Amino acid sequence: MTTIVTRKGIIRWSRNPLPPEIAYSVCDAPGAPVRMVTWDEVMDIRRQRQREILECKRRGHPQRRAYRLLVRYFDQWCYGGWQTYVDGINDSRWVDQNAKWLQGPLMAAFPVLGPTLFEIEDEYSRWERWEIKFAEQYRRREQCGRPVGVAYVWWDGESAEVEPAKEKAPSVVPALPGRAPPTATGAARRER
């Protein structure tokens, strides 16, 4: 267990003045020697971190963020049917209309479809079957009697690499528990 004591704490507890170049002290384990860290070391660590951040920005690799994968059914004449969205903090993609290239990676990341009897199946019907099964297995709530499926994925916002954020464990809707047998105190309350 690493213990860090600030400059103010060292001065307060030791009641001795410190040289101005000491920033804080570090003790890596109980009984280990205490090491004094100087301001030069602190600034070197900060500069190194700043160089790493700048190098990452220069390389231009997008950073992966958590997105919400949402599948739900709309009962409207112009917007009807199962629709899939990938929602982020600052952006959102409508997979069925604007990001059809994400359909394959999403089906690979969440393999909810079982084997089919037909060897040849067009992509549209396969995608629609996947949306229905996903909404049933990753059910978060219901809307108009139909399930709404929600899961979280890691995605950089541009590539076709999508990774589930959690373990691939579909949620199971628990059965309602039966009534508990009446207890002695419960029977006494009803008699009153």
LUMZAMI-569818 format. One line per field, with one value per residue (C-alpha): residue number from 1; residue in one letter; x, y, z. Coordinates in Angstrom, 1 decimal, m for minus. Layout:
% residues N
i	[NUM/...]
aa	[A/...]
xx	[X/...]
yy	[Y/...]
zz	[Z/...]
END
This chain:
% residues 192
i	[1/2/3/4/5/6/7/8/9/10/11/12/13/14/15/16/17/18/19/20/21/22/23/24/25/26/27/28/29/30/31/32/33/34/35/36/37/38/39/40/41/42/43/44/45/46/47/48/49/50/51/52/53/54/55/56/57/58/59/60/61/62/63/64/65/66/67/68/69/70/71/72/73/74/75/76/77/78/79/80/81/82/83/84/85/86/87/88/89/90/91/92/93/94/95/96/97/98/99/100/101/102/103/104/105/106/107/108/109/110/111/112/113/114/115/116/117/118/119/120/121/122/123/124/125/126/127/128/129/130/131/132/133/134/135/136/137/138/139/140/141/142/143/144/145/146/147/148/149/150/151/152/153/154/155/156/157/158/159/160/161/162/163/164/165/166/167/168/169/170/171/172/173/174/175/176/177/178/179/180/181/182/183/184/185/186/187/188/189/190/191/192]
aa	[M/T/T/I/V/T/R/K/G/I/I/R/W/S/R/N/P/L/P/P/E/I/A/Y/S/V/C/D/A/P/G/A/P/V/R/M/V/T/W/D/E/V/M/D/I/R/R/Q/R/Q/R/E/I/L/E/C/K/R/R/G/H/P/Q/R/R/A/Y/R/L/L/V/R/Y/F/D/Q/W/C/Y/G/G/W/Q/T/Y/V/D/G/I/N/D/S/R/W/V/D/Q/N/A/K/W/L/Q/G/P/L/M/A/A/F/P/V/L/G/P/T/L/F/E/I/E/D/E/Y/S/R/W/E/R/W/E/I/K/F/A/E/Q/Y/R/R/R/E/Q/C/G/R/P/V/G/V/A/Y/V/W/W/D/G/E/S/A/E/V/E/P/A/K/E/K/A/P/S/V/V/P/A/L/P/G/R/A/P/P/T/A/T/G/A/A/R/R/E/R]
xx	[0.0/1.5/1.3/1.8/2.2/2.0/4.5/2.1/1.6/5.3/5.9/3.0/3.9/7.6/7.6/10.8/11.2/11.7/13.9/11.8/12.5/10.6/7.0/5.8/7.0/6.1/6.3/5.7/5.0/4.9/8.4/9.9/12.1/10.4/11.4/11.2/9.9/11.2/9.3/11.7/10.4/6.8/7.3/9.1/6.1/3.7/5.8/6.0/2.2/1.7/4.0/2.0/m1.3/0.1/1.5/m1.9/m3.6/m1.0/m1.4/m5.1/m6.4/m9.9/m10.6/m13.2/m16.1/m19.1/m22.3/m25.8/m27.2/m31.0/m33.5/m37.2/m40.4/m42.3/m45.9/m46.1/m46.9/m43.7/m41.3/m42.7/m41.0/m38.0/m35.3/m31.8/m29.7/m26.2/m26.3/m23.3/m22.7/m22.3/m23.6/m26.2/m26.4/m29.6/m28.3/m31.3/m31.1/m27.7/m25.2/m26.1/m22.5/m22.8/m25.3/m22.8/m20.5/m23.4/m24.7/m21.2/m20.8/m24.2/m24.8/m28.5/m29.7/m29.9/m29.4/m32.1/m33.8/m33.1/m29.6/m30.2/m31.6/m31.5/m29.7/m32.8/m34.8/m31.8/m31.2/m34.9/m34.9/m31.7/m33.4/m36.4/m34.2/m31.9/m34.9/m36.2/m32.8/m31.5/m34.9/m34.7/m38.3/m41.4/m43.1/m46.7/m46.4/m43.1/m39.7/m37.1/m33.5/m30.6/m26.9/m23.7/m20.8/m17.3/m16.9/m14.7/m17.6/m16.2/m14.8/m16.7/m15.1/m17.8/m17.1/m19.8/m19.1/m20.2/m20.2/m22.6/m25.2/m28.7/m31.1/m33.7/m37.1/m37.6/m40.9/m43.1/m42.6/m45.5/m47.3/m45.5/m47.4/m49.1/m47.2/m48.4/m48.1/m49.8/m52.8/m53.0/m53.2/m56.0/m58.0/m58.1]
yy	[0.0/3.3/6.2/9.8/12.6/16.2/18.9/20.6/17.3/16.7/20.2/20.0/16.5/16.9/20.6/21.1/23.3/21.5/22.6/24.3/21.7/18.9/18.3/15.3/12.0/8.5/5.2/2.1/m0.4/m0.4/m0.4/0.6/3.7/7.0/8.6/12.4/13.5/16.8/19.4/18.5/14.9/16.1/18.3/15.5/13.2/15.9/16.7/13.0/12.6/15.7/14.3/11.0/12.9/15.0/12.0/10.3/13.3/13.6/9.9/10.6/7.3/7.8/6.8/4.1/5.2/3.5/3.6/2.3/m0.1/0.3/m1.9/m1.1/m1.3/1.7/1.4/4.2/4.4/6.2/5.0/1.6/m1.6/m2.6/0.1/0.0/2.9/3.3/6.3/8.0/11.1/13.5/11.5/8.9/6.5/5.1/1.7/0.8/4.0/5.7/3.1/m0.2/m1.1/m1.7/m4.5/m7.2/m6.2/m5.9/m9.3/m10.8/m9.0/m10.2/m13.7/m14.2/m16.0/m19.7/m21.9/m21.5/m24.1/m22.1/m22.0/m18.9/m16.0/m12.4/m9.9/m7.8/m10.7/m12.0/m8.5/m8.1/m11.6/m10.5/m7.3/m9.2/m11.8/m9.1/m7.2/m10.4/m11.5/m8.1/m6.8/m3.7/m2.7/m2.9/m0.4/m1.0/m4.7/m5.2/m5.6/m2.9/m4.3/m2.4/m3.3/m1.3/m1.5/m0.1/1.7/4.5/6.0/5.3/1.9/m1.4/m2.8/m3.1/m4.9/m5.7/m3.7/m6.5/m10.2/m11.7/m12.8/m12.2/m11.0/m13.5/m12.3/m13.9/m15.7/m14.0/m15.5/m17.4/m16.2/m17.0/m19.1/m17.0/m16.6/m16.6/m12.8/m12.3/m14.5/m12.6/m9.3/m10.5/m11.7/m8.3]
zz	[0.0/m1.1/1.3/0.0/2.4/1.0/1.7/4.2/6.0/6.4/7.7/10.1/11.6/11.6/12.6/10.7/7.6/4.3/1.4/m1.3/m3.9/m2.0/m3.3/m1.2/0.3/m0.8/1.2/m0.9/1.9/5.7/7.0/3.6/3.5/2.8/m0.5/m1.0/m4.4/m5.8/m8.0/m10.8/m10.8/m10.6/m13.6/m15.6/m15.0/m16.1/m19.3/m20.1/m19.8/m21.9/m24.6/m24.6/m25.0/m27.8/m29.6/m29.4/m30.9/m33.7/m34.6/m35.0/m33.7/m32.5/m29.0/m28.2/m26.1/m24.6/m26.8/m26.1/m28.6/m28.6/m30.6/m30.4/m32.4/m33.8/m34.8/m37.3/m41.0/m42.1/m39.5/m38.6/m37.7/m35.8/m35.6/m34.2/m32.9/m31.6/m29.2/m27.8/m25.7/m28.6/m31.6/m32.6/m35.5/m37.0/m38.1/m40.3/m42.4/m42.1/m40.9/m42.6/m42.6/m38.9/m39.2/m39.8/m36.9/m34.5/m35.4/m34.9/m31.5/m30.3/m31.8/m30.8/m34.0/m34.0/m37.1/m39.8/m41.9/m45.1/m46.5/m48.5/m46.6/m47.7/m45.5/m44.8/m43.3/m41.4/m39.9/m39.0/m37.3/m35.4/m34.2/m32.8/m31.0/m29.6/m28.2/m26.6/m25.1/m24.0/m22.8/m20.7/m20.7/m22.8/m25.1/m26.3/m25.4/m27.3/m25.8/m26.0/m26.1/m24.7/m24.5/m24.3/m26.8/m27.2/m30.5/m31.9/m33.8/m37.3/m37.9/m38.1/m35.0/m32.3/m29.0/m26.3/m23.1/m20.8/m20.8/m23.3/m20.9/m22.0/m19.4/m18.2/m17.1/m13.7/m13.0/m10.4/m7.0/m5.4/m2.3/0.9/3.4/6.1/9.3/12.8/13.1/9.8/10.8/14.1/12.3/10.0/13.0/14.6]
END
